Amino acid sequence: MRPRHTWPISRVLAIAFCLLIILSVGGMTAFSLSTLQQATQDQISKRASQDIEATVERLRDQLQPARNQVERIAKLLSDKRLYPDEKSQLTDVLQGALVATPHINAVLVVEPDFRALIALQEQPSDASVIFSNEENNPVIRRAMTQARTSDEAFWGTPIYVPEVGTLINVVKAFRIDGEFAGFVASTVKVTELSAQMANRRSEITTGTFILWNSDRMLAHAKMTDPHGFGISQDKPLPLVADVGDPVVTAFVGNQFMVTDLFSPETYPNLKVIELPGRDWPYIIAYRDIQEFGQPVWTVGVYVNGEAFNAERWLLTTVGLAGGGVLILGIIAALWLGMRISRPVQLLAETAEQIAVQDPEHIEPMRPSRIRELDQASDAFNRMIAGLKDRAFLRATFGKYVPESVASQILENRTFVQEPRLRNATVMFTDIAGFTTLCENLTPAQTIEVLNDYFSAVVEPIEANGGVIQQYQGDAMLATFNIPTDRPGHADDAVKAAIRIEQILSERTFGPGIPIKTRIGINTGDIVGGTVGAGGRLGYTVHGDPVNIAARLEVMNKDLGTLVLISDATRRQITIPVEFEMMGELGIRGKQHTVTVYSILKHQLSHQQETAGDDQ
């Protein structure tokens, strides 16, 4: 019974649009959260970058004066305004350099014969100047070798001196009249850099560090002891792990937290690290600098996430408030959506069932109070009824002609199929000793056995793209590549034949009857089309290859084989199959002989007996 009143879909849509206004709060909430999160991320990135820039500037303030001094003294020597042999004048210049830059530890001038004049900051008196021969000093020898080939000032590898600790050094060669005449060098204590970090204060930064060659700690607030962390001449800088800063250790070990807080594309130099037992993750910002030579130095700062707790609380509040409104809107939308969408869902589900299910099993759509949906349900039910009629016609029709031909007839709305010449493979099958087998069966049992048998052999044929053309008693004709396209039709026919023999060797039929079947396969050009007259038409195939396939099936009986194929078929086979050549045999009704092959029986069954045993 149809409902007396239906609603227009316009009214339903009007109600839905009202709910969409409520749901828009979700979009605004998401936008607000995204904006707040982006602002927080940008704030962290900006302030961390500022701290890094401040650290780099202080690093330059510490180290650039040392470079400026060696370049100045080297130029005085190169311009002959100062001579290495004038020790008194040279001593005054070196001591003046130490006075001008008090954070420099030492300044020295070394000649090619390794005679050195060294001024030390720890002793600003005249005794602070040392004359020595550094020929046996490996650090000086290495610096001399590098200075000979360098015209620019360069930063050397950090060195450890037992009396003062680890030193950073800068070297500048000087040449007199174009000839190498020695180098000037100055050193800065690593502890000076670390002391700067220990005394530094920042609004957000928890720690600052400088890495050398990515795995050695060059400066850190903990490295104020010049002899700490097991440093020596062989190990002038401690490993990062030795310093005992778990955040930097995790950074060096690439133990980053997987999070979308800072995407690598937007914030390539920001990483998030989560340490066991800590309530908040750490955010690390870093920058690689190359102005102090190779390997590169990495300047980094890290921030405890707790510093942004207020911003997190704001994000949480906005999210909860927006989520509450959003949930209310979703509840209302779900209630109305279920009332409206159920008929539409049924319509869609029924439409999907049509593609995969027999129309006979599809239930008709129920009437709807929404006018347009009710009209659609009624039209859909009429369509289902038509599909059921068409499915019944197709199913019935397909029992008397090949399924592919039945489909073409229904699509083209004509039974007449134009003749088509195709290179195809033909298979004939026949039950061995069927006449003797039927003597002990009733007619009903005979039909039962045949139906059971044909069901078993048809499955592998159709699974490999074959089409059953006709049944003749216990015999059957199948084709591959006609009427439907099947490029590897010879392979498909052989695979189907092997599978048929395997199935027959493994089971019985009807009331426990074992069956063997003979198969003949041939390939060639055949014609398929509609034949008959008046109201009695049928689809069949014709051609000499069809007759040869039938003759090959019969020849199995004389040769004691199960499956025979022609040379025309064998030449098109690409799958691995073992054959035995039976010879060039004469075919009844043919003037020329045909080269015949049999498929070796061990491929058909592990326990197959000869085909002629009970024929």
C-alpha positions in Angstrom: 0.0 0.0 0.0 1.4 3.3 -1.1 1.6 6.2 1.5 -1.1 8.8 1.2 1.2 11.8 1.7 4.7 12.3 0.4 7.2 15.1 1.0 8.9 17.1 -1.7 12.7 16.8 -1.8 13.0 20.6 -1.8 11.7 20.7 1.8 14.2 18.0 2.8 17.0 19.9 1.2 16.0 23.1 3.1 16.3 21.3 6.4 19.6 19.8 5.4 21.0 23.2 4.5 20.0 24.5 7.9 22.0 21.7 9.4 24.9 22.5 7.2 25.1 26.0 8.8 25.6 24.3 12.1 28.2 21.9 10.7 30.1 24.9 9.3 31.3 25.4 12.9 33.5 22.4 12.3 35.2 24.1 9.4 35.7 27.3 11.4 37.0 25.3 14.3 39.4 23.4 12.0 40.5 26.7 10.5 41.1 28.2 13.9 43.0 25.2 15.1 45.1 25.2 12.0 45.8 28.9 12.2 46.8 28.7 15.9 49.0 25.7 15.4 50.7 27.4 12.4 51.2 30.5 14.5 52.7 28.4 17.3 55.0 26.6 14.9 56.1 29.8 13.3 56.8 31.3 16.7 58.9 28.4 17.8 60.8 28.4 14.5 61.4 32.1 14.6 62.6 32.3 18.2 64.8 29.2 17.8 66.3 30.7 14.6 66.9 34.0 16.4 68.8 32.0 19.2 70.8 30.2 16.6 71.7 33.4 14.8 72.7 35.0 18.2 74.9 31.9 18.9 76.6 32.2 15.5 77.2 35.9 16.0 78.8 35.2 19.4 80.9 32.5 17.7 82.0 35.0 15.1 82.8 37.5 17.9 85.0 34.9 19.5 86.8 33.5 16.5 86.9 36.3 13.8 89.3 38.5 15.8 91.8 35.6 15.9 91.6 35.3 12.2 91.9 39.1 11.7 95.1 39.1 13.8 96.9 36.4 11.9 95.9 38.0 8.6 97.2 41.4 9.8 100.5 40.0 11.1 101.0 37.8 7.9 100.4 40.9 5.8 103.0 42.9 7.8 105.5 40.1 7.2 104.6 39.7 3.5 104.9 43.5 3.0 108.4 43.5 4.7 107.1 46.0 7.3 108.0 43.3 9.8 110.7 40.7 9.6 110.9 37.3 11.3 114.5 37.9 12.3 113.7 41.1 14.2 112.6 39.2 17.3 112.1 42.3 19.5 109.8 44.0 17.0 108.0 40.8 16.3 107.5 40.1 20.0 105.9 43.5 20.5 103.5 42.8 17.6 102.5 39.4 19.0 102.0 40.7 22.6 100.0 43.6 21.2 97.7 41.2 19.4 97.1 39.3 22.7 96.3 42.6 24.5 93.9 43.6 21.7 92.1 40.3 21.7 92.2 38.9 25.3 90.2 35.8 24.5 93.0 34.6 22.2 95.1 32.0 24.0 98.3 32.3 21.9 99.8 33.8 18.7 102.8 32.3 17.0 105.0 32.8 14.0 106.7 29.7 12.5 109.4 29.8 9.8 110.0 27.0 7.3 112.8 25.6 9.4 110.3 25.2 12.2 111.8 28.0 14.4 108.9 29.4 16.3 108.1 32.5 18.3 105.1 31.9 20.6 103.3 34.5 22.7 101.0 33.1 25.4 98.0 34.9 26.9 98.4 33.3 30.4 101.7 35.3 31.0 101.4 38.8 29.7 104.9 39.7 30.8 108.1 39.5 28.7 108.4 35.9 29.8 105.2 35.1 28.0 107.2 35.0 24.7 108.8 31.6 23.9 111.4 30.8 21.3 111.4 27.1 20.3 112.0 24.7 17.6 108.9 22.8 16.6 110.3 20.4 14.1 109.1 17.4 16.1 105.7 18.8 16.7 103.2 16.9 14.4 100.6 19.6 14.7 103.1 22.3 13.5 104.4 20.0 10.7 100.8 19.4 9.5 100.0 23.1 9.6 103.2 23.9 7.7 102.4 21.4 4.9 98.9 22.8 4.5 100.1 26.5 4.7 102.5 26.0 1.8 99.6 25.3 -0.6 97.1 27.8 0.8 96.9 31.5 0.2 93.9 32.1 2.4 93.6 31.8 6.2 92.2 28.4 7.2 90.9 26.8 10.4 92.8 23.7 11.4 91.7 20.6 13.2 91.2 21.2 17.0 94.3 20.2 19.0 94.8 19.3 22.7 97.6 20.8 24.8 97.9 19.3 28.2 98.6 22.6 29.9 95.6 24.5 28.6 93.1 21.9 27.1 91.6 21.8 23.6 92.3 24.7 21.2 90.8 25.9 18.0 93.4 27.3 15.6 93.5 29.5 12.5 96.6 29.6 10.2 97.7 32.1 7.5 100.8 31.7 5.4 103.0 34.6 4.5 105.3 35.0 1.5 108.2 37.3 1.0 109.1 38.2 -2.6 106.7 35.4 -3.7 108.5 32.7 -1.7 106.9 30.8 1.1 108.4 32.2 4.4 106.3 30.6 7.1 102.9 31.0 8.7 101.2 32.9 11.5 98.7 31.1 13.8 96.5 31.9 16.7 94.5 29.7 19.1 91.3 30.0 21.1 90.3 27.7 24.0 87.3 25.6 23.4 86.3 26.3 27.0 85.8 29.9 26.1 83.0 28.9 23.7 81.5 26.6 26.3 81.6 29.3 28.9 79.7 31.6 26.7 76.9 29.0 26.4 76.9 28.3 30.2 76.4 32.0 30.9 73.9 32.6 28.2 70.2 33.2 29.0 67.3 32.8 26.6 63.5 33.1 26.9 62.8 29.7 25.5 66.0 27.9 24.7 66.9 25.1 27.1 70.3 24.2 25.7 72.8 25.3 23.1 75.6 23.2 21.5 78.1 23.2 18.6 79.0 19.9 16.9 82.2 19.3 14.9 82.1 16.7 12.2 78.5 15.8 13.4 79.6 13.4 16.1 82.1 15.4 18.3 81.0 18.0 20.8 82.9 21.3 20.2 81.1 23.5 22.7 78.5 22.8 25.3 77.5 24.4 28.7 78.9 21.3 30.4 82.4 21.5 28.8 83.9 24.2 31.0 86.5 21.8 32.4 89.5 21.9 29.9 90.5 18.3 30.7 87.0 16.8 31.2 85.3 13.9 29.4 88.5 12.0 28.8 90.0 14.3 26.1 93.6 13.8 25.1 96.0 14.5 22.2 94.5 11.5 20.3 90.9 12.6 21.2 90.9 16.5 21.4 87.1 16.6 21.4 84.7 14.3 23.3 82.1 12.2 21.6 78.6 13.6 21.9 77.5 10.7 24.1 80.4 11.4 26.5 79.1 14.8 27.3 75.9 13.3 28.8 73.3 15.5 27.1 70.5 13.0 26.2 68.8 15.5 23.8 71.9 16.1 21.7 72.7 12.4 21.8 69.3 11.6 20.4 69.7 14.3 17.8 73.0 12.8 16.6 71.5 9.3 16.6 68.6 10.5 14.4 66.1 9.4 17.1 63.4 11.7 15.9 59.8 11.6 16.9 57.4 10.9 14.1 55.0 13.9 14.1 53.3 16.3 11.8 54.0 19.2 14.1 56.9 20.3 12.0 56.8 19.0 8.4 60.3 18.5 6.8 59.1 20.5 3.8 58.1 23.6 5.8 60.6 23.3 8.6 63.7 21.4 7.3 65.9 22.4 10.2 63.5 21.6 13.1 63.3 18.1 14.7 61.2 16.8 17.6 62.7 14.4 20.1 60.9 12.5 22.8 62.9 11.1 25.7 61.8 8.3 28.0 60.4 9.5 31.3 60.0 13.1 30.1 56.5 14.7 30.0 57.3 17.0 27.1 59.1 16.4 23.9 62.1 18.6 22.9 62.3 20.7 19.7 65.7 21.1 18.2 66.7 23.8 15.7 70.1 23.6 14.0 72.2 25.1 11.2 75.3 23.9 9.5 78.0 26.5 9.0 81.1 26.2 6.8 82.9 29.5 7.4 85.2 27.9 9.9 86.5 25.2 7.6 85.9 21.5 7.1 84.3 19.5 8.4 81.2 21.6 8.8 80.2 22.9 12.3 76.6 22.4 13.4 75.1 25.0 15.7 72.0 23.9 17.5 69.5 24.9 20.2 66.8 22.9 21.8 63.6 23.9 23.6 61.5 22.0 26.1 58.0 21.7 24.8 56.7 22.7 28.2 57.6 26.3 27.3 54.6 26.4 24.9 52.1 24.9 27.4 50.0 28.0 27.2 49.7 27.8 23.5 48.8 24.0 23.8 46.1 24.9 26.3 44.6 27.4 24.0 44.6 24.9 21.1 43.0 22.3 23.4 40.3 24.7 24.5 39.4 25.8 21.0 39.4 22.2 19.9 37.1 21.0 22.7 34.7 23.9 22.3 34.5 23.4 18.5 34.3 19.7 18.9 31.3 20.0 21.3 29.3 22.1 18.8 30.4 19.8 16.0 29.2 16.7 17.8 25.8 18.3 18.4 25.5 19.1 14.7 26.7 15.6 13.7 24.1 14.0 15.9 21.3 16.1 14.3 22.7 15.4 10.9 22.9 11.7 11.5 19.3 11.5 12.6 18.0 13.4 9.6 20.5 11.8 7.3 19.4 8.3 8.2 15.8 9.2 7.6 16.6 10.6 4.2 19.4 8.5 3.0 18.0 5.1 3.8 15.9 4.9 0.6 18.8 6.2 -1.4 21.1 3.6 0.1 18.7 0.8 -0.6 18.5 2.1 -4.2 22.3 2.1 -4.5 22.7 -1.3 -2.8 20.1 -2.8 -5.1 21.8 -1.3 -8.1 25.1 -2.9 -7.0 23.4 -6.3 -6.6 22.2 -6.2 -10.1 25.8 -6.3 -11.3 26.8 -9.3 -9.3 23.6 -11.2 -8.4 20.8 -12.9 -10.3 17.8 -10.5 -10.6 15.5 -13.2 -9.4 17.0 -12.9 -5.9 16.7 -9.0 -5.7 13.9 -7.7 -3.6 11.8 -4.8 -4.9 12.3 -1.4 -3.4 9.9 -0.2 -0.7 7.7 2.9 -1.2 9.1 6.2 0.3 7.4 9.2 1.8 9.7 11.5 -0.2 7.9 12.0 -3.4 10.9 11.9 -5.8 12.4 8.9 -4.1 9.0 7.1 -4.2 8.9 7.8 -8.0 12.5 6.5 -8.4 11.7 3.3 -6.4 8.7 2.6 -8.5 10.7 3.1 -11.7 13.5 0.9 -10.3 11.1 -1.9 -9.5 9.8 -1.9 -13.1 13.4 -2.0 -14.3 14.1 -5.0 -12.0 11.1 -6.8 -13.4 12.4 -6.2 -16.9 15.8 -7.5 -16.0 14.3 -10.7 -14.5 12.6 -11.3 -17.8 15.8 -10.7 -19.7 17.8 -12.9 -17.4 15.3 -15.7 -17.7 15.5 -15.4 -21.5 19.3 -15.3 -21.6 19.7 -18.2 -19.1 17.3 -20.4 -21.1 18.8 -19.3 -24.5 22.3 -20.0 -23.2 21.5 -23.7 -22.6 21.0 -24.2 -26.3 23.7 -22.1 -27.9 27.1 -21.0 -26.5 26.8 -18.4 -23.8 29.0 -15.8 -25.8 26.7 -16.3 -28.8 23.6 -15.8 -26.7 25.1 -12.6 -25.3 25.8 -11.3 -28.8 22.2 -12.2 -29.9 20.7 -10.3 -27.0 23.0 -7.3 -27.5 22.5 -7.1 -31.3 18.8 -8.2 -31.2 19.3 -10.7 -34.1 19.8 -14.4 -34.1 21.7 -14.5 -37.3 25.5 -14.5 -36.7 27.5 -13.6 -39.8 30.1 -16.2 -40.7 33.6 -15.5 -39.3 36.9 -17.1 -40.5 39.3 -17.4 -37.5 42.4 -19.3 -36.7 41.2 -21.3 -33.7 41.8 -24.5 -31.8 39.2 -27.3 -31.8 38.8 -30.0 -29.1 36.8 -33.2 -29.4 36.2 -35.4 -26.4 34.6 -38.9 -26.1 34.2 -41.3 -23.2 36.2 -44.5 -23.7 34.1 -47.7 -23.6 30.8 -45.8 -23.0 28.7 -48.4 -24.7 30.0 -51.2 -22.4 29.7 -48.9 -19.4 26.0 -48.3 -20.2 25.1 -52.0 -20.3 25.1 -52.1 -16.5 23.2 -48.8 -16.0 19.6 -47.9 -16.1 18.6 -45.1 -18.5 18.2 -42.7 -15.5 21.7 -43.7 -14.2 23.2 -43.2 -17.7 21.8 -39.6 -17.8 23.0 -39.0 -14.3 26.5 -40.2 -15.2 26.6 -38.0 -18.4 25.4 -34.9 -16.6 27.9 -35.4 -13.8 30.7 -36.1 -16.4 29.9 -33.1 -18.5 29.8 -30.8 -15.5 33.3 -32.0 -14.6 34.9 -31.5 -18.0 33.1 -28.3 -19.0 34.6 -26.4 -16.0 38.3 -26.6 -17.1 37.3 -25.8 -20.7 35.4 -22.7 -19.8 38.0 -21.7 -17.2 40.6 -21.6 -20.0 38.4 -19.6 -22.4 36.8 -22.4 -24.3 33.3 -22.4 -25.7 31.1 -25.6 -25.8 29.7 -25.8 -29.3 27.6 -29.0 -29.1 27.1 -32.3 -27.3 26.8 -35.6 -29.3 25.8 -38.4 -27.0 28.9 -38.9 -24.8 31.0 -36.7 -27.1 31.6 -33.0 -26.9 32.9 -30.3 -29.3 34.6 -27.2 -27.9 36.4 -24.3 -29.6 39.0 -21.8 -28.4 39.3 -18.3 -30.1 35.9 -18.6 -31.7 33.4 -17.0 -31.3 35.3 -15.1 -28.5 38.8 -13.8 -28.9 41.5 -15.9 -27.1 45.1 -15.1 -28.2 46.8 -18.1 -26.7 44.1 -20.5 -27.8 46.4 -23.5 -28.4 47.9 -23.2 -24.9 44.4 -22.9 -23.4 43.2 -26.0 -25.2 46.1 -28.1 -24.0 45.8 -26.8 -20.4 42.1 -27.7 -20.4 42.8 -31.2 -21.8 45.4 -31.9 -19.1 43.1 -30.7 -16.4 40.2 -32.8 -17.7 42.3 -36.0 -17.5 43.6 -35.1 -14.1 40.0 -34.6 -12.8 38.8 -37.9 -14.3 41.7 -39.8 -12.7 40.8 -38.5 -9.3 37.1 -39.2 -9.0 34.1 -41.3 -10.1 30.7 -40.3 -11.5 27.1 -41.1 -10.8 26.9 -44.4 -8.7 30.7 -44.6 -8.4 31.6 -45.2 -12.1 35.2 -44.4 -13.1 35.5 -42.7 -16.5 38.3 -42.2 -19.0 37.9 -39.9 -22.0 39.8 -39.5 -25.3 40.7 -36.0 -26.5 41.7 -34.8 -30.0 43.0 -31.3 -30.5 43.8 -29.5 -33.8 44.4 -25.9 -34.8 43.6 -24.1 -38.1 41.3 -21.7 -39.9 37.6 -22.5 -39.3 34.3 -20.8 -39.9 31.7 -20.1 -37.2 28.2 -18.8 -37.8 24.5 -19.4 -37.8 23.2 -22.4 -39.8 19.7 -23.7 -40.4 16.5 -22.7 -42.1 13.2 -21.0 -41.1 12.6 -21.1 -37.4 15.3 -23.7 -36.7 18.7 -22.0 -36.4 21.8 -22.9 -34.5 25.4 -21.7 -34.1 28.2 -24.1 -35.2 31.7 -24.3 -36.6 32.9 -25.8 -39.9 36.2 -26.5 -41.6 38.8 -29.2 -42.2 40.5 -28.6 -38.9 37.3 -29.6 -37.1 37.2 -32.9 -38.9 40.9 -33.6 -38.2 40.3 -32.9 -34.4 37.5 -35.5 -34.5 39.7 -38.1 -36.3 42.5 -37.5 -33.7 40.1 -38.2 -30.9 39.3 -41.6 -32.5 43.0 -42.4 -33.2 43.6 -42.4 -29.4 41.9 -45.8 -29.3 44.3 -47.4 -31.7 47.4 -45.8 -30.3 46.5 -46.4 -26.6 46.8 -42.7 -25.8 44.5 -40.2 -24.1 45.3 -36.9 -25.7 46.4 -36.4 -29.3 47.3 -33.1 -30.8 48.3 -32.1 -34.3 51.6 -30.5 -35.4 49.6 -27.4 -36.2 48.6 -27.1 -32.5 52.1 -28.1 -31.2 53.7 -25.2 -33.2 51.6 -22.6 -31.4 52.1 -24.0 -27.9 54.3 -21.9 -25.6 53.7 -23.5 -22.2 56.0 -26.3 -20.9 54.4 -29.6 -21.9 56.1 -32.9 -22.7 55.0 -34.6 -26.0 55.8 -37.8 -27.7 55.8 -37.8 -31.5 53.5 -40.7 -32.7 54.5 -40.2 -36.3 53.0 -39.0 -39.6 49.7 -40.8 -39.7 47.1 -41.0 -42.3 43.7 -39.5 -41.6 40.6 -41.2 -43.0 39.2 -39.1 -45.8 42.4 -37.1 -46.2 45.1 -37.4 -48.9 47.9 -36.0 -46.8 49.3 -37.4 -43.6 49.3 -35.4 -40.3 52.1 -35.3 -37.8 50.6 -36.4 -34.5 51.8 -35.9 -30.9 50.6 -37.3 -27.6 50.8 -35.7 -24.2 52.9 -37.9 -22.0 50.6 -39.6 -19.5 52.6 -38.7 -16.3 51.4 -35.1 -16.8 47.7 -36.3 -16.9 47.8 -38.3 -13.7 50.4 -40.0 -11.4 48.3 -43.2 -11.5 46.7 -43.1 -15.0 46.5 -46.5 -16.8 46.6 -46.9 -20.5 43.6 -45.6 -22.4 43.1 -48.9 -24.3 42.8 -51.2 -21.2 39.0 -51.2 -21.1 38.0 -49.9 -24.5 
